[in-house]
């Protein structure tokens, strides 16, 4: 048995065989399949076909073809019954053409079709009929509305890609028949809202992409998605999230709410997200963090809060984050850190506080982060560092003090493991050597002060 891994392409070279066969033709930019003498056939190469004995490519037999790739041919329509008889066709790619309409029953008689890709066309409406179809990509088309019956005849779909369209509306029952759907991509559209019961029959979805839309608020629309693992809502216009919005998403591992307009986080918003590993809230308008808002997120490893409007951190605000390793609070408006602000962050090794409004670091302010290895304080005024400010940071390896008002290193001597220091934009930026306790840091070629040991 021989396998040919080629591509279905219409070339200018003409074959000269004496047997009859089938050929794709393009008449007035309409794709169709016709039977012709093979001496009239433009050279067509087959993607993955099984041949029993011959070393030569087989005659074009529809029943042995498993994959077809007809990209970049500029046809605008497809004739009905074009793919009838392709009993074993599993994958069909018609990307990057100019297809505007597709006959509804075009794939009804292709019983093995599993993957259909129609990316980069001009499609506005399409209602596929295929019980075997598992993956459908309609990205980068001109779809504006997902209607109630649009996917009613593809009940076994697992992956649906509708990104980069002009979708402004999804009708309430649009996904009603999609009981097995695992991945749904609706990103880069123009959605302003989602129907309340949109996902009521979509219990199996694990990845949901809604980034780069125009969503204004989040209610309990996601409640049925009990198996959801990742959700991306970045780059919308979300201002409000109801307290029960994520209540049932107990399997969720990653959530992205970055680049929105969120001002306030409800106290119980994350309380049942016990499997959450990454939470992205950067570049919003959050002014404060409620007490105990993260108390049940024991396995959260990464929390991004940079680019908000946070002005202060109360004691124990990060209580519960016993597994957190990376905390980013850069580019906020924090003026004061209290003793206990970082209490409970026993595993955090990377803390970013760059470009806030800190002028003083008080004694014991970093208690609770004894595993810290990297601390960024650059871009703060930092006129004073009290004795004991860095107490307990025996593992700190790198400290960034660029563009701060640091005046001396007296209270840095307790950082016994410090090896990398950044001082550009400070009064010490022209010093080749600086001494902290018994250690001398030398300016290297990369602009960092390091200990040479």
Secondary structure as GFF3:
##gff-version 3
##sequence-region A 1 453
A	DSSP	beta_strand	2	5	.	.	.	ID=ss1
A	DSSP	beta_strand	10	14	.	.	.	ID=ss2
A	DSSP	beta_strand	20	27	.	.	.	ID=ss3
A	DSSP	beta_strand	30	37	.	.	.	ID=ss4
A	DSSP	three_ten_helix	38	40	.	.	.	ID=ss5
A	DSSP	beta_strand	42	44	.	.	.	ID=ss6
A	DSSP	beta_strand	47	51	.	.	.	ID=ss7
A	DSSP	three_ten_helix	62	64	.	.	.	ID=ss8
A	DSSP	beta_strand	65	69	.	.	.	ID=ss9
A	DSSP	beta_strand	77	78	.	.	.	ID=ss10
A	DSSP	beta_strand	91	93	.	.	.	ID=ss11
A	DSSP	beta_strand	115	117	.	.	.	ID=ss12
A	DSSP	beta_strand	135	137	.	.	.	ID=ss13
A	DSSP	beta_strand	145	146	.	.	.	ID=ss14
A	DSSP	beta_strand	159	161	.	.	.	ID=ss15
A	DSSP	beta_strand	169	170	.	.	.	ID=ss16
A	DSSP	beta_strand	183	185	.	.	.	ID=ss17
A	DSSP	beta_strand	207	209	.	.	.	ID=ss18
A	DSSP	beta_strand	217	218	.	.	.	ID=ss19
A	DSSP	three_ten_helix	221	224	.	.	.	ID=ss20
A	DSSP	beta_strand	230	232	.	.	.	ID=ss21
A	DSSP	beta_strand	240	241	.	.	.	ID=ss22
A	DSSP	beta_strand	254	256	.	.	.	ID=ss23
A	DSSP	beta_strand	278	280	.	.	.	ID=ss24
A	DSSP	beta_strand	302	304	.	.	.	ID=ss25
A	DSSP	beta_strand	312	313	.	.	.	ID=ss26
A	DSSP	beta_strand	326	328	.	.	.	ID=ss27
A	DSSP	beta_strand	336	337	.	.	.	ID=ss28
A	DSSP	beta_strand	350	352	.	.	.	ID=ss29
A	DSSP	beta_strand	360	361	.	.	.	ID=ss30
A	DSSP	beta_strand	374	376	.	.	.	ID=ss31
A	DSSP	beta_strand	384	385	.	.	.	ID=ss32
A	DSSP	beta_strand	398	400	.	.	.	ID=ss33
A	DSSP	three_ten_helix	410	412	.	.	.	ID=ss34
A	DSSP	beta_strand	420	422	.	.	.	ID=ss35
A	DSSP	beta_strand	433	436	.	.	.	ID=ss36
A	DSSP	beta_strand	439	443	.	.	.	ID=ss37
A	DSSP	beta_strand	449	450	.	.	.	ID=ss38
###
